[in-house]
Amino acid sequence: MGTVSTSIEWTDADVTVGGLWTYAWAARRRPFLHPVRTPAGHVLTVDAPDDHPWHHGLWFAIKYVDDDNFWEEMEPYGVVRHVGRPAATHNPDGTVTLTGDIAWTRPDRTTVAIDEHRLLTHVPIDDGTYAIDLDTTLVPTTAVRLDRTEFTTWGGYGGLTFRGRPDLTDTTLMLDDGSTHDRLTGTPSTWLDISGTVAPDGVNAPAGVTLFDHPVNRRHPVPFYASTKNETYGDDGWSNFANAAFLWDEPLHLEADEPLHVRHRTLIHDDKLSTDRIAAEYDAWLSAVST
C-alpha cells in the first residue's frame, strides 16, 4: 500500500502542512508555528497574547545575541527572517520537510549576527499523534555570546518555546521521571509534557504537547522553564508556557563560524499520554534520527 501524501498549502506569508500546523515563514520579526492543531483539529497554540505579544505559538528564539535583544519585540530588537521561501520535500517515509536559510539581523537592520539553516519535518505517527521536528544549525558570523536574563522571579528563557492558548485548561507539566508540576524553574529532563483539556463545542477533550531534547544538543538534558498558571503573566488564567531553556545556567560563547546544532521534537497529541508512552516515543525518535 502506498503512502498517502501529506498536503502542503502555500500563501505569500505562510505554509500549512497536513492541515495541522501553519508555519509563518515570512513573518517580519521571527518565523513561528501557529495555529498548531491536534489530529482531532483542536488548536493548542496562541499567537501574540496581550500579556506577552512577542510569544508566537511554537517558536525558536534566543534572548540576547551579545547585548542585542532577539526576544521582546520592543525597539531596539533584532529580527530573524527567512532568506526567501523555504523548500518543501515529500520524503519516501511519508514525512514532509521544510528547509530554509534564516538571517539573524541585529537592531541596525543591516548586520547579520547569525546565519541559520533550519529544517522542520512533519512526522505522522498515528490517528492521535504526530510530531514536528526541528533540526537547525546556527553559525555566527563573528564571535558571539548567547545569553538570557538571569532567573530571579522570572528569566532564564531562550530556545524552543511553546505558548498554549488560555482555554487549554487544567494543564499539568510532566517530566521524564513521571513527576508532575505546576511550574518548573530550570529542571533538567529529556522531555517535558504539558497536557490539559480543550472544550470544543462545550465537550471536554484531553490534548497536549511534549517537547523532546536530543542528546546532540549542548547541555543535554535541557533545563525546562515552564508554567501552567503563573502570576508573572498578570492574570489568574492558564499561561501554558514551556521552554527548553538551554542557556538557563550560563551563557554560551561561540566563535566565528562555530556551528551550534539544535534538535528537538514536538509531539502533538490528543488524549493524555502516559510516561511509558512518551518514553517509547522518545526512544523511537532517537532510533529514527542519526546524530
KEKE-448821 format. One line per 3 residues: number of its first residue (from 1); their letters; for each residue x, y, z of C-alpha. Coordinates in Angstrom, 1 decimal, padded with zeros to 4 digits, always signed. Example, Ala and Ser with C-alpha at 12.3 -4.5 7.8 and 13.67 -1.06 7.14 Angstrom:
// residues 2
1) AS) +012.3:-004.5:+007.8  +013.7:-001.1:+007.1 .
***
This chain:
// residues 291
1) MGT) +000.0:+000.0:+000.0  +001.4:+003.4:-001.0  +001.9:+006.2:+001.5 .
4) VST) -000.7:+008.9:+001.4  +000.9:+012.3:+000.6  +000.7:+015.0:+003.2 .
7) SIE) -000.8:+018.2:+001.8  +001.1:+021.4:+001.6  -000.7:+024.7:+001.1 .
10) WTD) +001.2:+027.9:+000.4  +000.3:+031.6:+000.7  +002.7:+034.5:+000.3 .
13) ADV) +003.1:+034.6:+004.1  +003.0:+031.0:+005.3  +002.6:+027.3:+004.6 .
16) TVG) +000.2:+024.8:+006.2  +001.3:+021.2:+006.4  -001.3:+018.4:+006.5 .
19) GLW) -004.0:+020.9:+007.6  -002.5:+020.6:+011.1  +000.1:+023.3:+011.5 .
22) TYA) +001.0:+026.6:+009.8  +004.5:+028.0:+009.6  +004.6:+031.8:+009.3 .
25) WAA) +007.9:+031.7:+007.4  +007.5:+035.3:+006.0  +006.9:+036.9:+009.4 .
28) RRR) +008.9:+040.1:+009.7  +010.0:+039.7:+013.3  +010.6:+035.9:+013.5 .
31) PFL) +009.2:+032.8:+011.9  +006.8:+030.8:+014.1  +004.2:+028.0:+014.0 .
34) HPV) +000.6:+028.9:+014.6  -002.0:+027.5:+014.7  -000.8:+024.1:+015.8 .
37) RTP) -003.7:+021.6:+015.8  -004.0:+018.2:+017.3  -005.0:+015.4:+014.9 .
40) AGH) -008.6:+015.9:+016.0  -008.3:+019.5:+015.0  -008.1:+021.3:+018.4 .
43) VLT) -005.9:+024.4:+018.2  -003.4:+024.4:+021.1  -001.3:+027.5:+020.4 .
46) VDA) -001.9:+031.2:+020.8  -000.2:+034.0:+018.9  +000.7:+037.4:+020.4 .
49) PDD) -001.3:+037.2:+023.6  -001.9:+040.5:+025.3  +000.4:+039.7:+028.2 .
52) HPW) +003.4:+038.8:+026.0  +002.7:+039.9:+022.4  +006.2:+038.5:+021.4 .
55) HHG) +005.0:+035.0:+022.2  +004.2:+033.3:+018.9  +002.7:+029.8:+019.2 .
58) LWF) +005.6:+027.4:+018.8  +008.9:+029.1:+018.0  +012.7:+029.1:+018.5 .
61) AIK) +014.4:+032.3:+019.7  +017.4:+033.4:+021.9  +017.0:+036.3:+024.3 .
64) YVD) +020.4:+038.0:+023.7  +023.0:+037.8:+021.0  +025.7:+039.8:+022.8 .
67) DDN) +023.7:+042.7:+024.1  +021.1:+042.7:+021.3  +017.6:+041.5:+022.2 .
70) FWE) +016.1:+038.9:+019.8  +013.2:+038.0:+022.2  +011.0:+041.0:+023.1 .
73) EME) +009.7:+042.9:+020.1  +010.3:+046.3:+021.5  +012.8:+048.8:+019.9 .
76) PYG) +015.6:+048.2:+019.6  +015.4:+044.5:+018.8  +016.9:+042.0:+016.4 .
79) VVR) +014.9:+040.3:+013.7  +015.0:+036.7:+012.4  +013.9:+036.3:+008.8 .
82) HVG) +013.9:+033.7:+006.2  +016.1:+034.3:+003.1  +013.4:+033.5:+000.5 .
85) RPA) +010.7:+030.9:+000.7  +011.7:+027.6:+002.3  +011.7:+024.5:+000.1 .
88) ATH) +009.3:+021.6:+000.8  +010.1:+018.0:+000.3  +007.9:+014.9:+000.4 .
91) NPD) +010.1:+012.2:+001.8  +009.7:+008.4:+000.9  +008.8:+007.6:+004.5 .
94) GTV) +005.7:+009.9:+004.4  +007.2:+012.8:+006.2  +007.4:+016.3:+004.9 .
97) TLT) +010.4:+018.6:+005.4  +010.6:+022.4:+005.1  +014.2:+023.6:+004.5 .
100) GDI) +015.3:+027.2:+004.6  +018.1:+029.7:+005.4  +017.5:+032.4:+008.0 .
103) AWT) +019.4:+035.6:+008.9  +019.5:+036.8:+012.4  +020.0:+040.6:+011.9 .
106) RPD) +020.9:+043.0:+014.6  +018.7:+046.0:+015.6  +020.6:+048.2:+013.0 .
109) RTT) +018.7:+046.0:+010.4  +022.0:+045.6:+008.5  +024.4:+043.5:+010.4 .
112) VAI) +023.8:+039.7:+010.3  +024.9:+038.2:+013.6  +024.0:+034.5:+012.8 .
115) DEH) +023.2:+032.5:+009.7  +020.8:+029.7:+010.4  +019.9:+026.6:+008.3 .
118) RLL) +016.6:+025.3:+009.5  +014.7:+022.1:+008.8  +011.1:+021.5:+010.1 .
121) THV) +009.8:+018.0:+009.5  +006.2:+016.8:+009.8  +006.1:+013.2:+011.1 .
124) PID) +002.8:+011.3:+011.0  +002.6:+008.7:+013.8  -001.0:+007.5:+014.4 .
127) DGT) -004.5:+008.8:+014.5  -003.9:+010.6:+017.7  -000.4:+011.8:+017.5 .
130) YAI) +002.1:+013.4:+015.1  +005.4:+015.2:+015.5  +007.1:+018.4:+014.3 .
133) DLD) +010.9:+018.0:+014.3  +013.2:+021.0:+014.5  +016.8:+020.3:+013.2 .
136) TTL) +018.6:+023.6:+012.9  +022.2:+024.8:+012.8  +023.2:+028.4:+013.8 .
139) VPT) +026.5:+029.7:+012.6  +027.7:+033.1:+014.0  +029.4:+035.5:+011.6 .
142) TAV) +031.7:+036.7:+014.4  +032.4:+035.6:+017.9  +029.1:+035.9:+019.9 .
145) RLD) +027.7:+035.4:+023.4  +024.2:+033.8:+023.5  +022.6:+034.9:+026.7 .
148) RTE) +019.4:+035.2:+028.8  +018.0:+037.3:+031.6  +019.2:+035.5:+034.8 .
151) FTT) +016.4:+033.9:+036.6  +015.1:+035.7:+039.8  +011.3:+035.5:+039.9 .
154) WGG) +011.4:+035.2:+036.1  +014.0:+034.9:+033.4  +016.3:+032.1:+032.2 .
157) YGG) +014.4:+031.6:+029.0  +015.6:+031.0:+025.4  +015.4:+028.2:+022.8 .
160) LTF) +012.4:+026.2:+021.6  +009.2:+027.6:+023.2  +005.5:+026.7:+023.3 .
163) RGR) +002.8:+029.1:+024.4  -000.6:+027.5:+024.7  -004.0:+029.1:+024.4 .
166) PDL) -005.6:+030.2:+027.7  -008.6:+027.9:+027.2  -006.3:+024.9:+027.3 .
169) TDT) -007.3:+024.3:+030.9  -006.4:+022.1:+033.9  -002.9:+021.7:+032.4 .
172) TLM) -000.1:+019.7:+034.1  +003.6:+019.6:+033.5  +005.2:+016.1:+033.5 .
175) LDD) +008.9:+015.2:+033.3  +010.7:+012.0:+032.2  +010.7:+010.7:+035.8 .
178) GST) +006.9:+010.8:+035.9  +006.8:+013.7:+038.3  +004.1:+016.4:+037.7 .
181) HDR) +004.3:+020.1:+038.4  +002.5:+023.4:+038.0  +005.8:+025.3:+037.5 .
184) LTG) +009.4:+024.4:+036.6  +012.4:+026.7:+037.0  +015.3:+025.1:+035.3 .
187) TPS) +014.7:+021.4:+035.9  +016.7:+019.1:+033.6  +014.8:+016.4:+031.7 .
190) TWL) +015.0:+014.6:+028.4  +011.4:+015.7:+027.7  +008.6:+017.8:+029.1 .
193) DIS) +004.9:+017.2:+028.5  +002.2:+019.8:+029.0  -001.3:+018.4:+028.8 .
196) GTV) -004.8:+019.6:+029.7  -008.3:+019.9:+028.4  -009.8:+021.7:+025.5 .
199) APD) -013.6:+022.2:+025.1  -014.7:+022.3:+021.5  -018.5:+022.6:+021.3 .
202) GVN) -018.6:+022.5:+025.1  -017.3:+018.9:+025.2  -014.1:+018.4:+027.2 .
205) APA) -011.3:+016.7:+025.3  -007.8:+015.9:+026.6  -004.8:+017.2:+024.5 .
208) GVT) -001.3:+018.4:+024.8  +002.3:+018.7:+023.5  +005.6:+017.1:+024.5 .
211) LFD) +009.0:+018.8:+023.9  +011.8:+016.4:+023.3  +015.5:+017.3:+023.8 .
214) HPV) +018.1:+015.4:+021.7  +021.4:+014.2:+023.1  +023.2:+016.1:+020.3 .
217) NRR) +022.2:+019.4:+022.0  +024.6:+021.3:+024.1  +023.8:+021.0:+027.8 .
220) HPV) +021.5:+017.9:+027.4  +019.3:+017.1:+029.2  +018.0:+020.6:+028.9 .
223) PFY) +016.7:+022.6:+031.9  +013.0:+023.3:+031.4  +011.3:+026.5:+032.4 .
226) AST) +007.5:+026.2:+032.3  +004.3:+027.2:+034.0  +000.6:+026.2:+033.8 .
229) KNE) -000.7:+029.1:+035.9  +001.6:+031.9:+036.9  +001.1:+035.3:+038.3 .
232) TYG) +004.0:+036.5:+036.2  +001.5:+036.6:+033.3  -000.7:+039.1:+035.1 .
235) DDG) -003.9:+037.1:+035.5  -005.3:+034.0:+037.1  -005.8:+032.1:+033.9 .
238) WSN) -003.8:+029.4:+032.2  -000.4:+030.6:+030.9  +000.6:+027.3:+029.4 .
241) FAN) +004.3:+028.3:+028.7  +007.0:+025.7:+028.1  +010.6:+026.5:+027.2 .
244) AAF) +013.7:+024.2:+026.6  +016.0:+026.8:+028.3  +019.4:+025.7:+027.2 .
247) LWD) +021.0:+028.9:+028.5  +019.4:+028.6:+031.9  +022.6:+028.1:+033.9 .
250) EPL) +025.0:+030.3:+031.9  +025.6:+032.0:+028.6  +027.1:+030.1:+025.6 .
253) HLE) +030.0:+031.6:+023.8  +030.6:+030.7:+020.1  +033.5:+031.6:+017.9 .
256) ADE) +033.0:+032.9:+014.4  +031.8:+030.1:+012.1  +031.4:+027.7:+015.1 .
259) PLH) +028.2:+025.8:+014.4  +025.5:+025.3:+017.1  +023.4:+022.3:+016.1 .
262) VRH) +020.0:+022.0:+017.8  +017.5:+019.2:+017.6  +014.1:+019.0:+019.2 .
265) RTL) +010.9:+017.1:+018.5  +007.4:+018.5:+019.5  +004.9:+015.7:+019.9 .
268) IHD) +001.3:+016.9:+019.4  -001.3:+014.6:+020.8  -005.0:+014.1:+021.5 .
271) DKL) -005.6:+012.3:+024.8  -003.3:+012.4:+027.8  -000.2:+010.2:+027.3 .
274) STD) +001.4:+008.1:+029.9  +005.0:+008.4:+031.0  +005.7:+005.0:+029.3 .
277) RIA) +004.1:+006.0:+026.1  +006.1:+009.3:+025.9  +009.3:+007.4:+026.8 .
280) AEY) +008.6:+005.0:+024.0  +008.0:+007.8:+021.5  +011.2:+009.5:+022.7 .
283) DAW) +013.2:+006.3:+022.1  +011.7:+005.8:+018.7  +012.7:+009.4:+017.8 .
286) LSA) +016.3:+008.7:+018.8  +016.3:+005.5:+016.8  +015.0:+007.2:+013.7 .
289) VST) +017.5:+010.1:+013.5  +021.3:+010.0:+013.4  +023.5:+012.2:+015.5 .
***
